[in-house]
Amino acid sequence: MLRELSDEEYSRCWHKGDIMRNDWCSDDNPLRYTVYVGREGSRFLSLDYRGRTVRHMVSNNKMVKVGHMDSYDAFIKDLKQLDKSRFL
C-alpha cells in the first residue's frame, strides 16, 4: 500500500529545472505548467512561460513532476562559465 509523502519528503523530490504541472489549474490555464527553481519556506518557487515567479504551497501536494528542462541545466552551466571567466 502506498503512503502519502510528508511535506518534507515531497519537497525533496524536486530539482531545479523540473517541469511542474499544477493539478489545481484547468488544462487551459497558462500557469498549469511551470519550471521549478527552488524553495522559499513553505512554498515552491517556479517560473511561468513569461519568466515570472510563481509561488506554490508545498503542502497542497497537487504539483506533479512531468519532465525536466535540459535547457535549464545548460543555461546554469553557461552562467557559471561566464562568472568564472570574469576572474581569469
C-alpha positions in Angstrom: 0.0 0.0 0.0 1.3 3.5 -0.9 1.6 6.1 1.8 1.3 9.8 1.3 4.6 11.7 1.4 5.2 14.2 4.2 5.7 17.8 3.1 9.4 17.4 3.6 9.7 14.2 1.6 7.5 15.7 -1.1 9.7 18.8 -1.4 12.9 16.8 -1.7 11.6 15.1 -4.8 12.1 18.3 -6.8 15.2 19.5 -8.6 15.9 22.8 -10.3 14.7 22.7 -13.9 11.9 20.2 -13.3 8.7 20.9 -15.1 5.7 21.1 -12.7 2.1 20.5 -13.5 -0.3 22.2 -11.1 -3.4 19.9 -10.9 -5.4 22.7 -9.2 -5.3 24.5 -12.6 -7.5 23.6 -15.6 -6.0 22.4 -18.9 -6.3 25.9 -20.5 -4.8 27.8 -17.6 -1.4 29.2 -18.7 0.0 28.6 -15.2 -0.7 24.9 -15.3 2.9 24.2 -16.2 5.9 26.0 -14.6 9.6 25.2 -14.1 10.8 24.6 -10.5 13.7 26.9 -9.4 13.8 26.4 -5.6 12.0 26.6 -2.3 11.2 29.6 -0.1 10.0 28.5 3.4 6.7 26.6 2.9 6.5 27.5 -0.8 7.9 26.2 -4.1 9.3 28.8 -6.4 8.8 28.3 -10.1 8.9 30.3 -13.4 5.9 30.6 -15.7 6.2 30.9 -19.5 6.6 34.7 -19.2 9.6 34.3 -16.8 7.6 35.5 -13.8 8.0 33.9 -10.4 5.1 31.7 -9.2 4.8 30.5 -5.6 3.0 27.2 -4.7 2.3 25.9 -1.3 4.4 22.8 -0.6 1.5 21.3 1.5 -1.0 21.2 -1.4 0.6 18.1 -3.0 -1.1 18.9 -6.3 2.2 19.6 -8.1 3.2 16.7 -10.4 6.7 16.4 -12.0 6.1 15.8 -15.7 9.7 16.3 -17.1 12.9 18.2 -16.8 14.3 21.1 -18.9 17.8 20.2 -20.1 18.0 23.7 -21.4 17.7 25.0 -17.8 20.8 22.9 -16.9 22.7 24.3 -19.9 21.7 27.8 -19.0 23.0 27.5 -15.5 26.2 25.9 -16.8 26.7 28.8 -19.2 26.2 31.3 -16.5 28.8 29.6 -14.3 31.3 29.7 -17.2 30.7 33.4 -17.7 31.2 34.0 -14.0 34.5 32.1 -13.9 35.8 33.9 -16.9 35.4 37.3 -15.2 38.1 36.4 -12.7 40.7 34.9 -15.0 
